[in-house]
Every structure is written in structure tokens, then in C-alpha cells.
Amino acid sequence: MKRSALRTGASALLATVLVAGPLAASALACTPHGHDAPRAKALPSSVFAPYLDVTAVDSIAQTAKDAGSKYLTLAFLQADKPGSCDLTWAGDPAKSVASGALADEIAKVRKAGGDVIPSFGGYSATNDIIDWANNPANLTEIADSCKDVTKLAKAYEQVVTTYGVTRLDFDIEGTSITNKEGVDRRNEAAALVQQWAKKNHRTLEISYTLPSSTTGLVQSGLDLLKSAAAHGVVISSVNIMTFDYWDGAVHDMVADAEQAATALTGQLKATILPHASQAELWRHVGVVQMIGTDDYRSPEGVATDIFTPQQAVTFERWAKKHQLAYLGFWALQRDNGSCPDATVAQNNCSGIEQDTWAFTKAFKPFTSNHR
């Protein structure tokens, strides 16, 4: 799935089968002050949490306040260099998890009654678009970079304890989704960190954000979920990115998203939730839209796949009716009309005429008030 340079693409009833296997023999990661951050409450059972590129705004908390979005999915946690097991925000060594980078901003979001979902990876972290010799950011998906499962699990634990979060999201695409070793390593580490959380009486959910066709996950996504099932990972939601199809067709961005999400319920039953009812399957489905224009342009350079605020209203009502687990979009910093008719997708505006925060207002009613 093609992406702009700095962007990606997108809680449920948990499965009753607990993960199995030995507990990770790692010490808990601590905040820079030597103790855990305050633990957040579990997220609502249906939550709207748009992606926010943390490199694109001066203040996460102020952006959330201005937009009126209580919940955010923060993009992206990545290793600082190839082979590293150390997590940073957007691959920036000056913004490491170990130093507690962004903790103050996250605390402000939580103080205002909201919360965040840290997201790992993103398309910019996959090695098919990264030139390590010339890219000073040194971005990489940590499960591809860190070859030691125990160290990888520690890195995930460190995010949980440093920021007090209750959900981790893995945005896996590009070559990362076809890297079988990385896929298995990620799932093995995720299972270990869920065991650690259970032992320490912490709420910890895992979500996956994956590329989609108009008929649901492609084979690489199905293989990833089969790996998760084999390793005992309990997945709260699978969030499909219903944009950037790159199939040359002109799409109805609402109808195709509904079709893909419906197909996903069957794919979940065939992989991670074989005994779930149809209602339970819907409660494990998430959808990530791209607001305005996505990355695809026709051979003539025309944006053909356009998601409008009016369509967002329609889709939010459909998602709420079906009780999906998660609704998001790429990305909050794009929710404005400052670049109408842009010839390429921009990271800081939607590419269409719109009121500022129009998409946020359309999706905001989706969030439930309870678990």
C-alpha cells in the first residue's frame, strides 16, 4: 500500500482463551523517574481515536483540545537505527521512550479526560522505502530491527509502564507484513507482554492495523493473524485501512469500506476467533479511513478516491450501528481544507475544501461511554 512520506494507511470484547507459555523473565521497564506512570483506565468499548503524526504538531494535547478529539492514536514508535531494540518516536533518538519523551503531553491529554494509543511501525518504517545511508531519521519497525524476542517484549513493556497506556497498536504494512520472521517475533513478544500484564494485574489490549483490499485483508494480513493465533496473542481489534487500494478503479469510499469490514468478520472467524458469534466478530473490527484524498492518482494525475465529511457522517452511523471496536482516520493534522485541489496527498491538509475539524466532528459520536 502506497503512503505519503510521513503517514500510515487506521476496545473490543476480549477472547476468553488466555495466552500460554512461560512468562518473560524481564524486569519491568521504568519511567525516567524510577516508577511506573499512573495507569489509565481501559478505553471505551467503541472508540474513535484518529491518528496523529507526532512530528507534525507542536503540542499533542493542544491539538486534541482544538480538534475536540478526546482519544488519539499516536504515530509512530520506531527503532532509532537498524538492529536496535530501543524505541523512539518517529525514529528520533532525541525522543526516546527511555527518556520519557512525550509523557508530559500524554499526561495532559489524560488530564483532559482522554487517552492515547501508541502505534508502532507505519509504512515509513518498512525497509522498502528507507534508504539507510541517506535517511538521517533511521526509521525502522522494531520487530524487524530487534532480533531478540525478550528484548522486544521489554521494549513493549517499557511503553506500557512509561506512559501508563492500556492498548498497543501495531501498524504493519509494506515489507514488514511479509517478513515472516518479524511477524512471528512480534506476535511472540506481544504474547509475552500480555502474560506480563496479566500477572501484574494490568489492562493491556493489542490491536493490529493492516492494509486492506475492498474485500478485506489480503493473504499477508491473514498470515499475520494466523501467526498471532499460533502464538496465543489476544487481539482486541483488527483495524483495516480502507484506502490506497491502488487497483486503478474509482471507489465509493463508504460502500467499499463497509464491504471490506463485512468481509473482515469472516476472516476473523477463520483465523483468531473461530468460536465467536457474528455480534462478537463485529466488536473486533476497526476501520481507518483517509480523510479527503488518499495517495492514489490516476495516470492523468487526478485524485479519484475522495472521502468527504458528508461521507464520514454516513460511515460513522454505519459503524455505530454495527458496534465496531475502533474508528480512526489518517490523520488529525490533515483535518483542514488549507490545500484544496492538491496534486499529491499532503501530510498537513486533506486536499479538499472543508471546514477545519469537519471529519473529527463527524466521527466523534462513535465513541461509547462505557466498556
N, C-alpha and C positions, 0 to 999 in steps of 0.2 A: 504494500500500500504506500503510495507516494505521500510525502509530507512536506510542509514548508520547513524552513531551516530550523525553527525553534518550537515546533508543535507536534503533538501526538495525533492520531485518527483524524473513550469515552472515557438497612441491613435486613437480610432475609432470615426466614426460619431455617435454623441450622439442621444439618443431617444428624441423626441420632447415633451414628456409628463413630466412635472416638478413634483418633489416630493410635496406631500401635507402634511398638518399638522402644528402644532404650532412650531414656532422657538424655538430652545433650549435657555433656559434662563440662559446661562452660560456666564461668562466673558471670553474674549479671553485669551488663554494661551500666554505667552510672552517668549522671549528668556531670558537667564540669564542676558543680558544687559538691559532688560526692554523694548525691542521693537521688532517688527517683523523682521525676517531675510528678505533680499531682495527677492522679488518674482521672481521665474523663469518663463520663457516662457513656453507655452504649449509644450508638447512633439510632435514629428513628428507624422503624421497620421499612419505611419507604422514604428515601432521602434524595433531594435534589442537591447536588454538590458539583457545580461546574469546575472544570479545570482552570487553573490559573498558572501561567508561566511566571515563576518567582523572579526571573531575570527581567521581566517586562514592566514591573511596577516598583515604585519607591517604597510602598507600605502595603503589606498583605492585609492588615487589619483595616486600614483606611479604605482600601479598595472594596473590601467586603461590606463595610459600612455604607459607602457611597452607592454601591450596587443594590444593597438590601438583600444580600445573599448570606444567610447565617452559616452555611456549610460550604467548604471549598475542598477540591481535590488539588493538591499541590504538586506541580510538575517541575522538575523530576529529580529523584535521588539517583545518583550515578557514581561509579568509582572515579577516582581522580586521574587514574592512568591505567594502561593495560597491565593486567596481572595483579592489581591492587585489590585488597579486601576492605579498604577504607571508604566509607560513604561520604559524599559531598552533595550539595545542592548544585545541580547543573554542571557537575564535574569541576567545580571551582574549589581548589584547595583552601582558599580563604574562607569558604563557607562549609566547613566540615561538620558532620553530625557530632564528632567527638568534642568540638568546641562549643556545641550548643547553638550553632547558627540558626537563626530564625525563631528560636524558642520564645523570645520576648513577643514577637509578632503573633505567634500561635497562641500564647497566653492571653493576648488582648482579644483575639477572635473568640476564645473560650469565655472570657470575662463578659463579653457582649451577648452571651447565650448561644454561641455557635460552636463549631469544631472543624477540624481538618482531617483529611485522609491523605497521608503521604503516598505518592505514587512513584514507583521505581521504573526506570527504563525510558520508554518513549522511543519514537523512531530515530531521534537524533543520537541515541546511544548504540545503535546497531552498527556493526563494523562494515556494512556495505556502503555507507555514505561518509565514513570517517577516515580522513587522511591523517594518520597519527603523526607523520613527520611535519605536517604543516598546520595542523589544527591545535592552537595553543590551549584550548579548553580540555583536551584529552578526555572526551566523553566516552563512557562505556557502560553497558548493562552489567551490573555487579555479578550476577550469576554466570555470565560469560567470562568475566575477568577473574573472579576469585575461584580457584580450583579446589579449595578446601571446604568441605561441607560444614564442618564445625565452625570455622571462621565466618562462613557465610551466615549461619544461624546466629552467631554472636552479633553480626552486623545488623540483622533484623531485630534482635533483642534490644540493641542499643538505640534504635529508632523508637521502639516502644517505650523504653524507660526514659529516654531523654525528653521526649515530647508528651508522654502520657497518653498516647493515642490508643484507640480500640480497634482500628482497622488499618490494614496494609493493602495497598493496591499494586498489582504487577501489570504494567502496560507493556506487553510483549509482542513485538512485531518485527518486520524486516528479517534479517538473518537470525535474530535471536530466537524467533519462534520455530525455526527449522534446525537449530543447533541442539541435537538430541542430548548431548552431554550437559549443556547448560540447562535445558528444560528439566531433565531428571535431577540435576543438582539443586535447582531452585525448589522443586517440589519436595525433595528430601529435607532441605533446610527449613522450608515452610512447615512441614510436619513436625520437625524438632521444636521449632519455636512455638507451635501450638501446644505441644506437650508441656513445654516450659511454662507457658501462660496458664494452662490448666492446673499444673502443680502449684503455681503461685497465686491461684485464685484471681487471675486477671481475665477480663473480657478481651478476646482478640479474634477478629474476623479477618479472613483473607478473601480478596476479590481479584478477579482477573479481568483485564480489559484487552480485548483481542480484535483483530481485523475481521471484517465480515463481508460476505457477498450478499446479494439480495435474497438469497435462500439460506442464510445462516452462516455458521462457521465453515471455513474450508478445511481440508484434510489436516493441515498443520495445527489448527486450533483443536480439532478433535483429538489428535495425537497428544497434544499437551494435556487435555482433560483426562485422557486415559492414563497418562503418567501420574497425574495428581491422584486419581483413584487408586492406582497401584501403590503409591507411597502413603496413602491414608490422609491426604490433605482434606480438611473440611472447608468447602468453598461457600461463602455466603452469597455471592452473586458473580455471574459471568456477564460482563458488560461488553456488548458488541458495538463496534464503531461503524455506524451506518452512513458512510460517506466515502469519498475517494475510491469508488468502485473501479475506475479505470478500465471499463469494459466497452467504451465507445458509445454506450447507449445514453439516451436522455431519461432521467429518472424523476419520478414523483417521490420526493424525499420523505413524505409521510407514508404513502402506501408501501413503498419498498422497505422502510424501517419496520412497519407493522408486520409485513410478510417475513422479514428476517427474524424478528423477535419471536414470532409464532413458530417458525422452524426451529429456533433455538430450544424451545421447550422439549421437542422431541429429541434433540441432540443431547440435552442434559440427561434425559431419561436413559439414553443409550450409553452414557458414559459414567457420570458421577452420582446420579440419583435414580437408580433402577426401580426403586420401590415407591417413589413419590407420586402423589396424586397430581392431577393437572393443576389444581389450585396451588399446590406446593411448588410445582415447577415454575409457575409464573412468579412466585415470590423469590426465585433465584435468578431472575432475568433483569439485566440492566441494559440501558441503551445510551450511547453517546452520539449526539449529533454534532455537525459542524455548522455553526451559525453563518448565515449569509452564503457566500460562495465557498466551495471547497477547492482543492488543488487542481482538479481536473479542468482542462481547457480543450475544446475541440481543435482539430487541425487548423482551423481558422483563427484560433486564439480566443474563442468565445466561451464564457462561463456558462455551462449548461445545467449544472447541478446546483440549484439555489434553494436554500431553506429560509423561509421568511418568518417574521414574527407572527403573522396570522396562522401559518402552518404550525408554529410552536404551540399556539393556544390549542389547536386541534389535537396535536400529538400528546400534549400534557393530559388532556381529558381522556384520551385512549389509554395512556399509561396508568393513570389513576384508576380507571375502571378495571383494568386487569391486575391491579395491585403489584406492579413491578417493584423490584427491590431498590433500583437506583435509576436516576435520570441525571444526565450531565451533558455538557457540550464543550467543544473547544472553540473559544476559551473566553474567560471573563474579560480579559483586557481587549478582546475584539468586539465586545458588545456596544458598538457605537457606529455611527454612519459617516465617519470622517473621511472615508476613501471610496465613495460610490464609483462604480464602473472601473475598479482596479483591474488591470490586465493580468495580474498574478495575485494569488491569495496572499494577503498581508497578515502579519502576526499581531498588529495593534488595531485592527478595524475589520469590519465584516465584509466590506466590498459592495454593500448595497446601501440604499437610502433607508434609514431607520432612526427612531428615537434612541438616545442613549439608555442602556439597560432594558431595552424592549424585550429581549429574549429572557433575561433574568426574571422580569415581571411575569412573563407568560408561563415559565416553568416553576416559579416559586410555590404555587398552591399544591404541588405534588407532594411535598414533604408532609408526612404524617406527624401527629403529636404524641405518638406512643410507640413502644416496642411491639 
